[in-house]
Amino acid sequence: MENKIKNFSWVDTLKAIWYFLEQDKLKFFFSFVALLGIFFYDLVPTYIVGKIIDFFTTYHTGQPLTLFYFYVIFISITYILSSLIRLKSKNVLGIIGYNVRARSRIWGFERLTEFSLEWHNKENTGNKLQRIFTGAEAVNNFLKLFRKDILRVFANIVGVTAVFLFTDFKFVALVFVYIIFFLYIEFTISKKVFILSNEFNKFNQSASGTYVENANNMLSVKAFGGENGMVGRVLDKETLSRDIAIKKINTNNLKWRFLQLLNGISLGVFLIFIGFAVISHTITIGMVLVFFTYFYYKLQWSLADISDLHTDMIDIRSDVGQMMPIFKETEQETKNFLKIGTQCSSKMHICIMGQGKMV
């Protein structure tokens, strides 16, 4: 099973989540489109504020305030509408998340009832249930990240890059170089984090399974005086999972040191570009605030969120990867049974259901 988990790709993760959406797929799609549009809109108010600054920079006493009032009314109305759409879309996605969580757990338990006794003897029941519960929670967590952060980060990065694209090539070049270096650091170090996540899940689920099995057999353990051995097994499992978790935290901390160094250098270069752009009249005073907000608060913070999101997504990928073999192995076992049944029928023998034996 370890090879299956290691080979469980990001595409497999998305396919698994799509599989559990079931009848909610259409609602998910429409909510996704609406929420993505709203996150792109979030770039607009900052731009309008920049235009208001430009307006008052050149304002003279007695000049009509029509344009200023238009900006204020536009921001007020669109903000209310976007907030309502955002809340409705997030509400729908939140409900879908809990539907998917329940669906994953129920289907997972149903799959367990389809396996043979021989398969169940390979792994204790506590481990298998822990894999299902952890995987189901991971699917729900993905949908939480999706509605709260993933779409917002995507809209910010794409939107900011598009704005700079129509301003000055230097800004676009800086953005692309910055993003490339950021993602290189992120994904290079996160490969090790993924390996550690898999190791942690394996030991943590094993520890949870040990707790469940020992608790179920407490009377037998007490009767035969095996308390010390039971506590020792639990201690060994918990120590292994704790050590792996500490390694994961330290690796993540190292990654952030490199990323913060990159953030400081890129911000300094960006401010230099801003200064020269103002001197050359490429951008206005109001656009200084807009561009700084886009680069620092939208782009850099979004990339920082990507780092956190990627860490969370690695955990989700690992958790879902731990669960999905239960579904795939059941399907394979069913195919093997059908194949054996067909062979038996063609030879005019009687097959014992579920055993594939001929009598």
NORNOR-V126766 format. One record per pair of residues at least 6 apart in sequence whose ideal C-beta (glycine too) atoms are under 8 Angstrom apart, sorted by the first residue. I is the first residue (numbers start at 0). J is the second residue. Records with the same first field share a line. If there is no record, write none. Layout:
# NORNOR-V126766
I=J + J
This chain:
# NORNOR-V126766
0=324
1=201
3=320 + 324 + 327
4=197 + 317 + 320 + 321 + 324
5=197
7=316 + 319 + 320 + 323
9=316
11=320 + 323
12=141 + 315 + 316 + 319 + 320
15=138 + 319 + 323
16=99 + 138 + 141 + 142 + 319
17=24
19=99 + 102 + 103 + 106 + 138
20=27 + 95 + 99
21=99 + 102
23=95 + 98 + 99
26=91 + 95
27=92 + 95
30=88 + 91 + 92 + 95 + 146
31=88 + 92 + 145 + 150
33=84 + 87 + 88
34=84 + 85 + 88 + 89 + 92 + 146 + 150
35=150 + 153 + 154
36=84
37=81 + 84 + 85 + 88
38=150 + 151 + 153 + 154 + 155
39=154 + 157 + 158
40=77 + 81
41=81 + 151 + 154 + 155
42=154 + 155 + 158 + 159 + 162 + 293 + 297
43=77
44=74 + 77 + 78
45=289 + 292 + 293
46=162 + 289
47=70 + 73 + 74
48=285 + 288 + 289
49=283 + 285 + 286 + 288 + 289
50=70 + 285
51=67 + 70 + 285
52=284 + 285 + 288
53=283 + 284 + 285 + 286
54=66 + 67 + 70 + 285
55=67
56=283 + 284 + 285
88=146
89=146 + 147
92=142 + 145 + 146
93=142 + 143 + 146
95=142
96=138 + 139 + 142 + 143 + 146
97=139
99=135 + 138 + 139 + 142
100=135 + 136 + 138 + 139
101=135
103=131 + 134 + 135 + 138 + 322
104=131 + 132 + 135
106=326
107=131 + 134 + 135 + 322 + 325 + 326
108=131
110=325 + 326 + 329
111=119 + 127 + 128 + 131 + 325
113=329 + 332 + 333
114=328 + 329 + 332
115=332 + 353
118=328 + 332
119=127
122=208
123=208 + 211 + 212
124=208 + 211 + 212
125=207 + 208 + 209 + 210 + 211 + 212
126=204 + 205 + 207 + 208
127=325
128=211
129=204 + 207 + 208 + 211
130=204 + 321 + 322 + 325
131=322 + 325
133=200 + 204 + 318 + 321 + 322
134=318 + 319 + 321 + 322 + 323
135=322
136=318
137=314 + 315 + 318 + 319 + 322
138=315 + 319
140=311 + 315
141=312 + 315 + 319
144=308 + 311 + 312 + 315
148=304 + 308
149=308
151=301 + 304
152=301 + 302 + 304 + 305 + 308
155=297 + 298 + 300 + 301
156=178 + 298 + 301 + 302
158=297
159=174 + 293 + 294 + 297 + 298
160=171 + 174 + 175
162=293
163=170 + 171 + 174 + 290 + 293
164=171
166=276 + 281 + 282 + 290
167=272 + 276 + 281 + 282
169=272 + 276
170=269 + 272 + 276 + 290
173=265 + 268 + 269 + 272
174=294 + 298
177=261 + 265 + 298 + 302
178=302
180=261
181=258 + 261 + 302 + 305
182=305
184=254 + 257 + 258 + 261
185=254 + 258 + 305 + 306 + 309
186=309
188=250 + 253 + 254 + 257
189=254 + 309 + 310 + 313
191=250
192=247 + 250 + 251 + 254 + 310 + 313
193=313 + 316 + 317
195=243 + 246 + 247 + 250
196=247 + 313 + 314 + 317
197=317 + 320
198=243
199=240 + 243 + 244 + 247
200=317 + 318 + 321
201=321
202=236 + 239 + 240 + 243
203=240
204=321
205=236 + 240
206=233 + 236 + 237 + 239 + 240
209=232 + 233 + 236
210=233
213=220 + 229 + 232 + 233
220=226 + 229
251=310
254=306
255=306
258=303 + 306
262=299 + 303
265=299
266=294 + 295 + 299
269=294
270=291
273=282 + 287 + 290 + 291
276=282
277=283 + 284 + 287
282=290
335=355
336=353 + 355
339=350 + 355
340=350 + 355
343=349 + 350 + 355 + 357
344=350
346=357
348=357 + 358
349=357 + 358
350=356 + 357
351=358
